[in-house]
Amino acid sequence: MIKLGSHVSFVKPSYLENAAAISLENNANCMMIYLGAPQTTQRIPKENYHLEQYKNLYAKHIAAQDIIVHAPYIVNPSNPEKSQFAIDFLVAEIKRMNYIGAKYLVLHPGSHTTFTIEEAKNTLIASLKSILDQTKDVNIALETMAGNGSNYCNNFEILKEIIEAVDPSRLCICLDTCHIWDAGYNIKNYSSFKTYLKEKGFLKYIKVIHLNDSKNELNAKKDRHANIGQGYIGLETLKKFVYDPDFDNIPIILETPYINDKPPYKEEIALLLNKNEPTLF
């Protein structure tokens, strides 16, 4: 089963109820939300989420386990000076997810800032162990990074190393197509890319996909999303992720830019689903 949706707003007055309603209007069967603004850790009481209204009206169309939650950008579990703040916040965020019944928390692994990559990686591993020790029932999906700035988790090798050092049963990968393209993975050569994922043991860890085109050429390390079919990756390649049976039942989430201040997700979902299925290999 193809699971295709987008980021949708989680705002007052009806929060989860409205997010699900918008997703269904877009003909989506999964969705991604932030439980607050991406640039802040401020959160409303979970009792305001309109959980019962969501359950009564929309849970049969978009199940709780298909609601992806994205952690805010400002937490940095890789920074030794700021990791405790990230741990405390993410533990509380996962408990809010438990209230909803959501399964996957997408997390930017963080940046090494003034520290070495090795120091950052070791701090991230310790942070994740602490978070998992204090929580249950949620898997953390570490997002592939583009390599911009001091973001260092821009290859599958380091993500696999981190996952296997912590807990492969509760850690996984969120593959972002724009990010891996910008990091240097030529996903236009889809067959070779899939062979690489399988032979290196990465494929089994991919549990969420962010489907975005890129405004940049291959290996630009800039992380600038483009609308579907309007960037350097192109529609044909992005469709292959949607129709690939290896990614059946994996939530595929659009995070593309607004067009004329309006979300393009209904049109982009139709574009991806109403075309002929691509030749994968």
Beta strands, then each sheet from edge to edge (+ up, - down):
strand 1: 4-7
strand 2: 30-33
strand 3: 67-70
strand 4: 104-107
strand 5: 139-143
strand 6: 171-176
strand 7: 206-211
strand 8: 213-214
strand 9: 225-226
strand 10: 252-254
sheet 1: 1+ 2+ 3+ 4+ 5+ 6+ 7+ 10+ 1+
sheet 2: 8+ 9-
end
